[in-house]
Amino acid sequence: MAKKLYFGGLSYDTTDDSLKAACDQFGAVTSAKVIMDRETGRSRGFGFVEMSSDDEAMAVISGLDGKDVDGRTVRVSEARPQEEGGGNRGGGNRGGGFGGGDRRNSW
């Protein structure tokens, strides 16, 4: 079964291909994705790699966590499952803004 890994501390120069190349030595890479900022098109400094087996994923963690990739020391760990809702993308009232709430102390 494939295992997804989180890479933190990536260089802004790291690409999907260079991240994949760093992991290729440990086994079959199913996918490699550096997360990019939508507005600037620049790397956000983290990414995900999916390895084809748990053993290969563990080899990547032990082989690359705390090591240099593209000039930066990276952190590698097992990726946590994505939370429901995908983050704060609008909707819902988390306080602030206009409307709702107790108006007794508004002025």
C-alpha positions in Angstrom: 0.0 0.0 0.0 1.3 3.5 -0.9 2.4 5.8 1.9 2.3 9.6 1.7 5.2 11.6 3.2 5.4 15.3 4.2 8.5 17.3 3.3 9.0 20.6 5.1 11.8 23.2 4.8 12.2 22.7 1.1 14.3 25.2 -0.9 12.3 27.6 -3.1 14.3 26.1 -6.0 13.0 22.5 -5.3 10.7 21.3 -8.1 8.5 18.2 -8.3 11.2 16.5 -10.4 14.1 17.3 -8.0 12.0 16.1 -5.0 11.2 12.9 -6.9 14.9 12.4 -7.8 15.8 12.8 -4.1 13.5 10.0 -3.2 14.1 7.6 -6.2 17.1 6.1 -4.5 14.9 4.6 -1.8 12.3 3.0 -4.0 9.4 3.6 -6.4 8.0 7.1 -6.2 4.3 7.1 -7.0 4.0 10.9 -7.0 6.0 14.0 -5.9 4.4 17.5 -5.5 5.9 20.7 -4.3 3.1 23.0 -3.1 3.1 26.3 -4.9 1.6 29.7 -3.8 -1.3 30.5 -6.1 -0.6 34.2 -6.2 3.1 34.3 -6.6 3.7 31.0 -8.3 6.6 30.4 -5.9 7.1 27.3 -3.7 5.6 27.5 -0.3 8.5 25.5 1.1 6.8 22.1 1.6 5.6 19.2 -0.5 4.4 15.6 -0.5 5.8 12.4 -1.9 4.0 9.1 -2.2 6.0 6.0 -2.1 4.7 2.6 -3.4 5.2 0.8 -0.1 5.5 1.4 3.6 9.0 0.0 3.7 10.2 2.4 1.0 8.5 5.3 2.8 10.3 4.4 6.1 13.6 4.3 4.1 12.9 7.8 2.8 12.2 9.1 6.3 15.4 7.6 7.8 17.5 8.5 4.7 16.4 12.1 4.2 14.9 13.6 7.5 17.4 16.2 8.7 19.5 15.9 5.5 20.3 18.4 2.7 18.0 18.5 -0.3 18.7 21.3 -2.9 20.8 23.2 -0.3 18.3 23.1 2.6 17.9 20.8 5.6 14.5 19.1 5.2 12.1 17.5 7.6 10.4 14.3 6.5 7.6 12.6 8.2 4.5 10.5 7.5 1.8 12.9 6.1 -1.3 13.3 8.3 -4.7 12.8 6.7 -6.2 16.0 5.3 -8.8 17.6 7.7 -12.4 17.8 6.7 -13.2 21.1 4.9 -9.7 21.7 3.5 -8.8 24.6 5.8 -10.3 28.1 6.1 -11.5 29.0 2.6 -14.3 31.3 3.6 -17.7 30.4 4.8 -18.5 29.9 8.4 -18.2 32.7 10.9 -15.1 32.4 13.0 -15.6 35.8 14.7 -14.5 39.1 13.3 -16.1 40.5 10.1 -19.6 41.9 10.0 -22.8 40.3 11.3 -23.7 37.9 14.0 -22.5 37.9 17.6 -23.5 39.8 20.7 -24.1 43.5 20.0 -24.4 44.8 23.5 -20.8 46.0 23.6 -20.4 47.1 20.0 -20.0 50.8 20.6 
